[in-house]
Amino acid sequence: MSFTMNHAEARRASKQLKQRRRGGFLAWWRRMRSMREESKQFPGARGWSGRGTGRAVRVEPSLEVLGTTVQICGYWPFAGGSVSPLVGVPLGLHLTRGFPICADPISYFLADLILNPSLFILGRPGLGKSTVIRRILAVYEAWGYLPLVLGDLKPDHVDLIRAQNGLVVEVGPGRNAVNPLDRGPLTEMLDQLPEDEQRKAHEDLRQFQRSSAIALLQQAGRRPLTPNEETVVARALRVLSSELDREPVFPDLLDLIDTKHDEIVKAADAYGQPEGVFRDRTQHLRDVLQKLGPDGPYGDLFSRQTSTPIALDRPFAFDLSSIEQSDKDLQAAVQVTCWAYGSAAVSAARRLARAHIIPERHHVLVMDEMWRMLKSDPKLVHFIDDISRLNRTIGNAQIMCTHTMSDLKLSNAEDTDVAWGLVERAGMLVLGGLAKKEMGNLATVFALSHAEEEMITSWSSEGSVNPETGQASSPPGMGHFLLKIGKKPGVPLRTVLTEVERDVNDTNRSWAQAAARFHETRARALRDASAGEDAASEMSAA
């Protein structure tokens, strides 16, 4: 075999090699040009390329610190705050760094940042807790999540609900009523569900109905019901459900006891017993039902059918501001009724939506001013706990609000543990200004660093007074909050209102005329005092 080539063969081989090299270079060149054109559509590590695009000529190296864990413990973990993802409702700006802070229970839950879509807000009165809630509700309505304010006592959220073209129902003596035994406007539609789902849905609504009745009877009777009395109430509700073609009311319950219905006698374990046994075992229930009846101190507020059904296709609020602020018991009783009624209605809606009978809608339930209910009857914490657990299982988001952890410190350790569990189970915690003594209670539920405690307590101080004008400045903690997610470091933020929000956030509108007169009188007094000082100066100079 010959390994030699003649001159012609050598020239041919050389030409072929050059062609291959040139073809490879051209392919590479075309690929580089294509990548360069594509790169012009995105900025590089130093910014956009080209004249006038702000491309960084030199990138400063980051500061590196080397040390032991004892020496650099202040750098990690960051005690002053952590990075918050840009997910959810824009709540405000970071207190020290200025970048936007976004958070809300539904968005964080959908992004797997929290385990359940719930938010608990704590803070002294007047520092902006309701403003945070209104900001979340305003954005939620635009995103398709419907706000349900199940008891607005001041009111704080009524103006926002009306601005969203929602329905506001005023509840109170001489106004609309909410039947404590009403299972909601969608109860009849549950018969369209499959048999198994229908049974589960009706049992859920019976649980809401039973919880509402027992909680209200305990609150009105000023003592817990005995096991026998709870059995009588539960059996009576089942009897009424099967015998009536409408929602029962408390007078129906009283009639069953007065007529000694066989099922009620059996439930009271008085069958075959002397007549006095049944009377003794049901006397307390009879007294409380008469108190809640039309001849009792509350009139027909709890003894007639619901005046205006809840709306589940648009924002909704129960306005309880007509109830006297001094009547804590009535406020708590109406809160119990509205919370149970709203939760039952949403539970039915979720069941029907899963079966594609009605459009699927997500609701966020606002439970504000919890301290009023707990102050009236600490045992109502168990009712709140039951409602909150059911809301999570049926897919509702919820926002709970009260002033301090002391509001949740109840008469005995068992009730206190249940109340603090509401805070502990919350996916998100928003803290406003709190007193120093509150830190110990809060630390038992959420871990707080020393820097976070100092920040929160500094926000609780009062605003200073201008000696010249006599006007007090805003408190240092106005609109300042600490966002806590589990054991992670908190994120300090300050809320920033837009012009559109300012009108619905004016909760002192009823004082507008009095405030205008006060400021006018104050300004006139300052002008007169200044004129008197000028006249005195001229006389002394003369």
PAZA-36746 format. One line per field, with one value per residue (C-alpha): residue number from 1; x, y negated, z negated. Coordinates in nm, 2 decimals. Layout:
BEGIN
num: [NUM	...]
u: [X	...]
v: [Y	...]
w: [Z	...]
END
This chain:
BEGIN
num: [1	2	3	4	5	6	7	8	9	10	11	12	13	14	15	16	17	18	19	20	21	22	23	24	25	26	27	28	29	30	31	32	33	34	35	36	37	38	39	40	41	42	43	44	45	46	47	48	49	50	51	52	53	54	55	56	57	58	59	60	61	62	63	64	65	66	67	68	69	70	71	72	73	74	75	76	77	78	79	80	81	82	83	84	85	86	87	88	89	90	91	92	93	94	95	96	97	98	99	100	101	102	103	104	105	106	107	108	109	110	111	112	113	114	115	116	117	118	119	120	121	122	123	124	125	126	127	128	129	130	131	132	133	134	135	136	137	138	139	140	141	142	143	144	145	146	147	148	149	150	151	152	153	154	155	156	157	158	159	160	161	162	163	164	165	166	167	168	169	170	171	172	173	174	175	176	177	178	179	180	181	182	183	184	185	186	187	188	189	190	191	192	193	194	195	196	197	198	199	200	201	202	203	204	205	206	207	208	209	210	211	212	213	214	215	216	217	218	219	220	221	222	223	224	225	226	227	228	229	230	231	232	233	234	235	236	237	238	239	240	241	242	243	244	245	246	247	248	249	250	251	252	253	254	255	256	257	258	259	260	261	262	263	264	265	266	267	268	269	270	271	272	273	274	275	276	277	278	279	280	281	282	283	284	285	286	287	288	289	290	291	292	293	294	295	296	297	298	299	300	301	302	303	304	305	306	307	308	309	310	311	312	313	314	315	316	317	318	319	320	321	322	323	324	325	326	327	328	329	330	331	332	333	334	335	336	337	338	339	340	341	342	343	344	345	346	347	348	349	350	351	352	353	354	355	356	357	358	359	360	361	362	363	364	365	366	367	368	369	370	371	372	373	374	375	376	377	378	379	380	381	382	383	384	385	386	387	388	389	390	391	392	393	394	395	396	397	398	399	400	401	402	403	404	405	406	407	408	409	410	411	412	413	414	415	416	417	418	419	420	421	422	423	424	425	426	427	428	429	430	431	432	433	434	435	436	437	438	439	440	441	442	443	444	445	446	447	448	449	450	451	452	453	454	455	456	457	458	459	460	461	462	463	464	465	466	467	468	469	470	471	472	473	474	475	476	477	478	479	480	481	482	483	484	485	486	487	488	489	490	491	492	493	494	495	496	497	498	499	500	501	502	503	504	505	506	507	508	509	510	511	512	513	514	515	516	517	518	519	520	521	522	523	524	525	526	527	528	529	530	531	532	533	534	535	536	537	538	539	540	541	542]
u: [0.00	0.15	0.14	0.27	0.06	0.14	0.13	-0.24	-0.36	-0.18	-0.34	-0.68	-0.65	-0.53	-0.82	-1.07	-0.91	-0.94	-1.30	-1.38	-1.21	-1.38	-1.72	-1.67	-1.55	-1.85	-2.09	-1.93	-1.94	-2.31	-2.39	-2.20	-2.39	-2.72	-2.64	-2.53	-2.86	-3.05	-2.85	-2.95	-3.31	-3.20	-2.97	-2.64	-2.48	-2.37	-2.69	-2.80	-2.53	-2.50	-2.46	-2.69	-2.82	-2.64	-2.41	-2.18	-1.82	-1.69	-1.86	-1.76	-1.67	-1.89	-1.75	-1.64	-1.61	-1.44	-1.49	-1.62	-1.98	-1.94	-1.78	-2.03	-2.35	-2.52	-2.49	-2.66	-2.95	-3.05	-3.21	-3.35	-3.56	-3.55	-3.62	-3.99	-4.09	-4.29	-4.59	-4.94	-5.10	-4.86	-4.89	-4.63	-4.26	-3.98	-3.92	-3.54	-3.46	-3.75	-3.84	-4.20	-4.34	-4.61	-4.80	-5.15	-5.28	-5.42	-5.12	-4.87	-5.07	-5.09	-4.71	-4.65	-4.50	-4.75	-4.95	-5.30	-5.45	-5.50	-5.38	-5.38	-5.33	-5.23	-5.17	-5.28	-5.60	-5.55	-5.23	-5.38	-5.48	-5.80	-5.61	-5.41	-5.73	-5.89	-5.59	-5.60	-5.98	-5.96	-5.70	-5.88	-6.20	-6.01	-5.85	-6.18	-6.16	-6.48	-6.46	-6.71	-6.71	-6.91	-6.97	-6.84	-6.90	-6.75	-6.79	-6.45	-6.51	-6.87	-6.75	-6.51	-6.78	-7.02	-6.74	-6.70	-7.07	-7.12	-7.41	-7.42	-7.69	-7.75	-7.82	-7.96	-8.27	-8.54	-8.34	-8.26	-8.24	-8.02	-8.17	-7.91	-8.05	-8.04	-7.82	-7.79	-7.96	-7.82	-7.95	-8.23	-7.98	-7.79	-8.04	-7.88	-7.56	-7.48	-7.62	-7.29	-7.19	-7.54	-7.52	-7.18	-7.30	-7.61	-7.40	-7.16	-7.45	-7.60	-7.26	-7.26	-7.62	-7.55	-7.24	-7.42	-7.72	-7.51	-7.27	-7.56	-7.74	-7.43	-7.36	-7.71	-7.74	-7.40	-7.28	-7.18	-7.46	-7.45	-7.39	-7.76	-7.87	-7.64	-7.80	-8.15	-8.05	-7.90	-8.20	-8.44	-8.26	-8.28	-8.65	-8.72	-8.52	-8.74	-9.07	-9.05	-9.03	-8.85	-8.55	-8.63	-8.62	-8.57	-8.95	-8.98	-8.72	-8.91	-9.24	-9.08	-8.97	-9.30	-9.51	-9.28	-9.21	-9.12	-8.78	-8.69	-8.81	-8.58	-8.29	-8.33	-8.32	-8.66	-8.87	-9.08	-8.95	-9.17	-9.28	-9.06	-8.74	-8.80	-8.89	-8.57	-8.34	-8.49	-8.57	-8.24	-8.29	-8.65	-8.54	-8.26	-8.49	-8.75	-8.48	-8.39	-8.75	-8.97	-9.06	-8.70	-8.46	-8.34	-8.69	-8.73	-8.37	-8.30	-8.65	-8.75	-8.63	-8.32	-8.44	-8.18	-7.99	-7.62	-7.48	-7.21	-7.16	-7.02	-6.86	-7.07	-7.07	-7.29	-7.30	-7.34	-7.26	-7.62	-7.58	-7.48	-7.11	-7.19	-7.40	-7.11	-7.34	-7.56	-7.26	-7.11	-7.44	-7.49	-7.12	-7.17	-7.48	-7.33	-7.01	-7.18	-7.44	-7.18	-6.95	-7.24	-7.34	-6.99	-6.96	-7.27	-7.14	-6.81	-6.99	-7.21	-6.91	-6.72	-7.02	-7.02	-7.38	-7.28	-6.96	-6.66	-6.58	-6.32	-6.41	-6.21	-6.38	-6.30	-6.34	-6.26	-6.29	-6.25	-6.19	-6.55	-6.68	-6.42	-6.48	-6.86	-6.80	-6.45	-6.61	-6.69	-6.33	-6.43	-6.69	-6.43	-6.19	-6.45	-6.54	-6.18	-6.10	-6.41	-6.32	-5.98	-6.12	-6.37	-6.12	-6.18	-5.92	-5.97	-5.84	-5.87	-5.79	-5.77	-5.57	-5.32	-5.24	-5.39	-5.73	-5.66	-5.56	-5.88	-6.01	-5.84	-5.54	-5.75	-5.94	-5.62	-5.44	-5.73	-5.72	-5.34	-5.37	-5.56	-5.25	-5.01	-5.20	-5.22	-5.01	-4.91	-4.88	-4.89	-4.78	-4.84	-4.73	-4.76	-4.66	-4.35	-4.55	-4.71	-4.38	-4.38	-4.72	-4.63	-4.30	-4.48	-4.65	-4.41	-4.04	-3.92	-3.56	-3.46	-3.44	-3.80	-3.93	-3.76	-3.91	-4.26	-4.26	-4.12	-4.42	-4.66	-4.55	-4.78	-4.73	-4.56	-4.76	-4.65	-4.65	-4.72	-5.02	-5.14	-5.17	-5.04	-4.83	-4.91	-4.78	-4.44	-4.61	-4.88	-4.89	-4.58	-4.61	-4.39	-4.47	-4.39	-4.40	-4.34	-4.00	-3.84	-3.71	-3.98	-4.01	-4.08	-4.30	-4.50	-4.83	-4.86	-5.22	-5.32	-5.55	-5.83	-5.81	-5.81	-6.18	-6.28	-6.01	-6.15	-6.31	-6.36	-6.61	-6.88	-6.65	-6.57	-6.79	-6.69	-6.32	-6.36	-6.52	-6.25	-5.96	-6.13	-6.18	-5.82	-5.68	-5.88	-5.75	-5.39	-5.44	-5.59	-5.30	-5.04	-5.22	-5.22	-4.85	-4.77	-4.98	-4.81	-4.47	-4.56	-4.68	-4.36	-4.15	-4.34]
v: [0.00	-0.34	-0.63	-0.89	-1.14	-1.30	-1.68	-1.69	-1.47	-1.69	-2.01	-1.85	-1.74	-2.09	-2.26	-2.03	-2.10	-2.48	-2.44	-2.25	-2.50	-2.80	-2.63	-2.57	-2.93	-3.07	-2.86	-2.97	-3.33	-3.31	-3.15	-3.43	-3.70	-3.54	-3.51	-3.88	-3.99	-3.78	-3.93	-4.28	-4.19	-4.13	-4.32	-4.16	-4.15	-4.51	-4.64	-4.71	-4.74	-5.03	-5.41	-5.59	-5.27	-5.31	-5.02	-4.99	-5.03	-4.89	-4.67	-4.72	-4.40	-4.31	-4.36	-4.03	-3.98	-3.68	-3.59	-3.34	-3.29	-3.48	-3.78	-3.81	-3.68	-4.02	-3.97	-3.63	-3.58	-3.94	-4.05	-4.37	-4.20	-3.97	-3.99	-3.97	-3.82	-4.05	-3.83	-3.95	-4.28	-4.58	-4.68	-4.95	-5.03	-4.87	-5.09	-5.11	-5.01	-5.16	-4.88	-4.77	-4.50	-4.27	-4.02	-3.88	-3.54	-3.40	-3.49	-3.36	-3.04	-2.98	-3.04	-2.78	-3.04	-2.97	-2.66	-2.81	-3.13	-3.32	-3.65	-3.78	-4.15	-4.28	-4.64	-4.93	-5.12	-5.41	-5.29	-5.17	-4.80	-4.86	-5.04	-4.73	-4.52	-4.77	-4.77	-4.39	-4.39	-4.66	-4.47	-4.13	-4.26	-4.36	-4.01	-3.83	-3.74	-3.86	-4.03	-3.93	-4.15	-3.95	-4.22	-4.58	-4.75	-5.10	-5.08	-5.05	-4.88	-4.98	-5.27	-5.04	-4.77	-5.04	-5.18	-4.83	-4.82	-4.56	-4.50	-4.64	-4.51	-4.71	-4.48	-4.59	-4.66	-4.80	-4.72	-4.40	-4.07	-3.77	-3.44	-3.25	-2.92	-3.02	-2.79	-3.04	-3.12	-2.82	-2.54	-2.43	-2.40	-2.13	-1.87	-1.89	-1.74	-1.37	-1.17	-1.13	-1.50	-1.61	-1.43	-1.58	-1.93	-1.92	-1.79	-2.08	-2.33	-2.15	-2.19	-2.57	-2.59	-2.39	-2.59	-2.92	-2.82	-2.68	-2.98	-3.23	-3.04	-3.02	-3.39	-3.50	-3.26	-3.36	-3.01	-2.71	-2.46	-2.12	-1.81	-1.73	-2.08	-2.06	-1.72	-1.87	-2.16	-1.93	-1.69	-1.98	-2.12	-1.78	-1.75	-2.10	-2.04	-1.73	-1.89	-2.24	-2.35	-2.67	-2.77	-2.73	-3.02	-3.02	-3.04	-2.70	-2.56	-2.69	-2.54	-2.19	-2.22	-2.36	-2.09	-1.82	-1.67	-1.30	-1.34	-1.63	-1.43	-1.14	-1.37	-1.52	-1.16	-1.23	-0.96	-0.78	-1.01	-1.23	-1.56	-1.77	-1.60	-1.73	-2.07	-2.10	-1.98	-2.22	-2.52	-2.71	-2.65	-2.78	-3.09	-3.18	-3.11	-3.35	-3.61	-3.57	-3.57	-3.86	-3.95	-3.96	-4.26	-4.22	-4.23	-4.02	-4.06	-3.69	-3.55	-3.61	-3.51	-3.67	-4.00	-4.03	-3.72	-3.74	-3.81	-3.57	-3.71	-4.05	-4.22	-4.21	-4.35	-4.34	-4.69	-4.66	-5.03	-5.10	-4.88	-5.09	-5.07	-5.02	-4.71	-4.46	-4.16	-4.25	-4.33	-3.99	-3.81	-3.97	-3.90	-3.53	-3.52	-3.70	-3.50	-3.16	-3.26	-3.39	-3.09	-2.85	-3.03	-3.02	-2.65	-2.57	-2.78	-2.59	-2.25	-2.37	-2.51	-2.19	-2.01	-2.28	-2.39	-2.75	-2.95	-2.90	-3.20	-3.25	-3.46	-3.62	-3.65	-3.95	-3.89	-4.22	-4.34	-3.99	-4.14	-4.26	-3.90	-3.75	-4.02	-3.95	-3.57	-3.41	-3.07	-3.21	-3.15	-2.78	-2.90	-3.12	-2.83	-2.60	-2.86	-2.93	-2.56	-2.50	-2.80	-2.66	-2.32	-2.46	-2.68	-3.03	-3.29	-3.47	-3.79	-3.82	-4.14	-4.25	-4.49	-4.29	-3.95	-4.05	-4.04	-3.67	-3.60	-3.46	-3.35	-3.00	-2.84	-2.61	-2.90	-3.10	-2.82	-2.80	-3.18	-3.19	-2.89	-3.12	-3.34	-3.04	-2.88	-3.19	-3.18	-3.54	-3.78	-4.16	-4.35	-4.71	-4.91	-4.71	-4.78	-4.63	-4.40	-4.24	-4.10	-3.82	-3.70	-3.73	-3.54	-3.23	-3.21	-3.38	-3.41	-3.78	-3.91	-4.18	-4.43	-4.34	-4.39	-4.73	-4.83	-4.73	-4.89	-5.22	-5.24	-5.23	-5.57	-5.88	-6.16	-6.49	-6.81	-7.13	-7.40	-7.68	-7.53	-7.29	-7.02	-6.67	-6.51	-6.16	-5.88	-5.74	-5.40	-5.53	-5.29	-5.10	-4.72	-4.42	-4.13	-3.79	-3.46	-3.17	-3.18	-3.39	-3.74	-4.00	-4.26	-4.62	-4.83	-5.15	-5.17	-5.42	-5.53	-5.64	-5.93	-5.69	-5.52	-5.83	-5.88	-5.53	-5.54	-5.84	-5.67	-6.00	-6.14	-6.18	-6.43	-6.63	-6.93	-6.94	-6.92	-7.21	-7.43	-7.34	-7.42	-7.75	-7.85	-7.75	-7.95	-8.26	-8.23	-8.21	-8.51	-8.72	-8.62	-8.72	-9.05	-9.12	-9.05	-9.29	-9.57	-9.52	-9.54	-9.87	-10.03	-9.93	-10.07	-10.40]
w: [0.00	0.11	-0.14	0.11	0.31	0.64	0.68	0.80	0.52	0.26	0.41	0.40	0.03	-0.07	0.10	-0.07	-0.41	-0.36	-0.26	-0.57	-0.79	-0.62	-0.65	-1.02	-1.08	-0.89	-1.08	-1.41	-1.29	-1.20	-1.54	-1.73	-1.53	-1.61	-1.98	-1.98	-1.82	-2.08	-2.37	-2.27	-2.38	-2.74	-2.97	-3.07	-3.41	-3.37	-3.21	-2.86	-2.60	-2.36	-2.39	-2.64	-2.80	-3.14	-3.11	-3.41	-3.31	-3.64	-3.90	-4.26	-4.44	-4.74	-5.09	-5.23	-5.61	-5.76	-6.12	-6.38	-6.45	-6.78	-6.60	-6.32	-6.49	-6.42	-6.05	-6.04	-6.11	-6.03	-6.35	-6.19	-5.92	-5.63	-5.26	-5.17	-4.84	-4.60	-4.62	-4.72	-4.81	-4.83	-5.20	-5.21	-5.21	-5.41	-5.71	-5.67	-5.32	-5.13	-4.89	-4.86	-5.09	-4.95	-5.16	-5.21	-5.34	-5.01	-4.79	-5.04	-5.08	-4.71	-4.68	-4.96	-5.19	-5.47	-5.56	-5.59	-5.45	-5.78	-5.92	-6.28	-6.35	-6.70	-6.79	-7.01	-6.91	-6.66	-6.49	-6.16	-6.21	-6.02	-5.75	-5.67	-5.66	-5.42	-5.19	-5.16	-5.11	-4.84	-4.64	-4.70	-4.54	-4.23	-4.22	-4.25	-4.62	-4.79	-5.14	-5.40	-5.71	-5.96	-6.22	-6.18	-6.52	-6.47	-6.16	-6.00	-5.67	-5.57	-5.35	-5.16	-5.10	-4.97	-4.74	-4.60	-4.51	-4.79	-5.02	-5.37	-5.61	-5.93	-6.22	-6.56	-6.77	-6.54	-6.23	-6.04	-6.22	-6.17	-6.28	-6.49	-6.36	-6.00	-5.79	-5.50	-5.17	-4.98	-5.20	-4.96	-4.68	-4.87	-4.75	-4.41	-4.54	-4.52	-4.82	-5.00	-4.95	-5.04	-5.38	-5.46	-5.36	-5.58	-5.87	-5.83	-5.84	-6.14	-6.31	-6.24	-6.36	-6.68	-6.76	-6.71	-6.92	-7.21	-7.21	-7.21	-7.49	-7.70	-7.65	-7.73	-8.02	-8.16	-8.23	-8.01	-7.92	-8.10	-7.88	-7.92	-7.81	-7.50	-7.41	-7.44	-7.21	-6.95	-6.96	-6.93	-6.63	-6.45	-6.53	-6.40	-6.08	-6.00	-6.10	-5.96	-5.59	-5.70	-5.91	-6.28	-6.53	-6.91	-6.99	-6.80	-7.03	-7.34	-7.21	-7.19	-7.55	-7.67	-7.49	-7.62	-7.29	-7.32	-7.16	-7.40	-7.70	-7.60	-7.54	-7.89	-8.02	-8.19	-8.01	-8.27	-8.55	-8.77	-8.59	-8.81	-8.68	-8.32	-8.45	-8.66	-8.38	-8.12	-8.34	-8.26	-7.89	-7.91	-8.10	-7.84	-7.54	-7.69	-7.73	-7.36	-7.26	-7.15	-7.51	-7.63	-7.65	-7.29	-7.14	-6.82	-6.72	-6.77	-6.74	-6.38	-6.04	-5.88	-5.73	-5.44	-5.33	-5.30	-4.95	-4.84	-4.49	-4.59	-4.89	-5.20	-5.56	-5.87	-6.01	-6.39	-6.48	-6.58	-6.89	-7.20	-7.27	-7.64	-7.57	-7.55	-7.59	-7.30	-7.08	-7.16	-7.10	-6.76	-6.67	-6.75	-6.53	-6.23	-6.24	-6.25	-5.99	-5.74	-5.79	-5.73	-5.41	-5.27	-5.36	-5.16	-4.87	-4.86	-4.85	-4.56	-4.37	-4.40	-4.23	-3.96	-4.06	-4.12	-4.01	-4.24	-4.45	-4.72	-5.02	-5.30	-5.63	-5.85	-6.23	-6.39	-6.76	-6.91	-7.25	-7.28	-7.25	-7.49	-7.75	-7.75	-7.79	-7.79	-7.70	-7.36	-7.27	-7.20	-6.95	-6.77	-6.76	-6.61	-6.35	-6.25	-6.22	-5.99	-5.78	-5.70	-5.61	-5.36	-5.19	-5.32	-5.41	-5.74	-5.90	-6.28	-6.47	-6.84	-7.04	-7.26	-7.38	-7.71	-7.53	-7.48	-7.84	-7.98	-8.32	-8.32	-8.16	-7.93	-7.77	-7.74	-7.56	-7.31	-7.25	-7.21	-6.97	-6.73	-6.71	-6.69	-6.41	-6.20	-5.88	-5.91	-6.21	-6.17	-6.49	-6.55	-6.86	-7.18	-7.54	-7.69	-7.92	-7.61	-7.49	-7.74	-7.63	-7.27	-7.31	-7.42	-7.08	-6.83	-6.87	-6.87	-6.87	-7.11	-6.82	-6.71	-7.07	-7.10	-6.77	-6.85	-7.20	-7.06	-6.83	-7.13	-7.26	-7.23	-6.99	-7.11	-7.14	-6.97	-7.24	-6.99	-6.81	-7.08	-6.82	-6.88	-6.61	-6.49	-6.71	-6.61	-6.55	-6.32	-6.02	-6.13	-6.15	-6.18	-5.94	-6.10	-5.91	-6.15	-6.31	-6.04	-6.12	-6.09	-5.82	-5.94	-5.71	-5.70	-5.52	-5.24	-5.14	-4.79	-4.73	-4.63	-4.97	-5.19	-5.19	-5.29	-5.56	-5.73	-6.03	-6.21	-5.95	-6.22	-6.39	-6.08	-6.16	-6.53	-6.42	-6.17	-6.44	-6.69	-6.45	-6.35	-6.72	-6.79	-6.50	-6.60	-6.96	-6.83	-6.61	-6.89	-7.12	-6.86	-6.80	-7.17	-7.20	-6.90	-7.06	-7.40	-7.22	-7.04	-7.37	-7.55	-7.26	-7.27]
END
